[in-house]
Amino acid sequence: MSKSLKIYIIFSIVLILFLLSLNLIGLNLKGEYTYQILVWTWIIFTFYIVIKFWKIIYIKIYGFLLFALVGLSILPMAIPFFSILSFLFNLNTIQTIKVNDKYKIVVTKKVMAMKRAYIYNNESKFLVLEKSNNIARPDYSDIVSETLNLNSDDPKLYELENTPIQQAKLISVNKDSIGIEYQILNKKKIIYHNLNETYGY
């Protein structure tokens, strides 16, 4: 067996086991694009291996299986396929705001879902690892409407709901809620979000 093929197999197994282990113990790698870099490295390495060793029968089977999986992801309204693309190119994330060393807000628009502001509580565990808990996920349009003092049925809200957050400041946090002062279009408003909301999942 070729050395590069051995390295690919070992790399793939270690990567899968490592990511599964992190998921099981509830830890994440630090960095906004860390997972994308790892997955893109694996994809490029996979293309290299499949092209270089295409004459080997089990490499052909492996290549066809990967191609078939991509094809199958397109069948159910292409939702899995677009979700994969969104992850690979980080299309879900619209804005990331570091409130302080412990809290951050990630504004996302996932496939077939509403635009939301995910509020995370981050605890650094090791040099490259952190424990990140999603403690609230309000609708982004609600944040915009409250900050700009607009009614939910105001036509202006549709035009302004994609306006980015200029600044976010932590006001208070307790076992039930977190208060954040948002600044949008130079207007400020303190909004209190209930913690551990299940709406939206």
Secondary structure as GFF3:
##gff-version 3
##sequence-region A 1 201
A	DSSP	alpha_helix	3	25	.	.	.	ID=ss1
A	DSSP	beta_strand	28	29	.	.	.	ID=ss2
A	DSSP	alpha_helix	34	52	.	.	.	ID=ss3
A	DSSP	alpha_helix	57	74	.	.	.	ID=ss4
A	DSSP	alpha_helix	79	88	.	.	.	ID=ss5
A	DSSP	beta_strand	93	98	.	.	.	ID=ss6
A	DSSP	beta_strand	103	109	.	.	.	ID=ss7
A	DSSP	beta_strand	115	124	.	.	.	ID=ss8
A	DSSP	beta_strand	129	136	.	.	.	ID=ss9
A	DSSP	alpha_helix	140	147	.	.	.	ID=ss10
A	DSSP	alpha_helix	155	160	.	.	.	ID=ss11
A	DSSP	beta_strand	167	173	.	.	.	ID=ss12
A	DSSP	beta_strand	177	184	.	.	.	ID=ss13
A	DSSP	beta_strand	187	194	.	.	.	ID=ss14
###
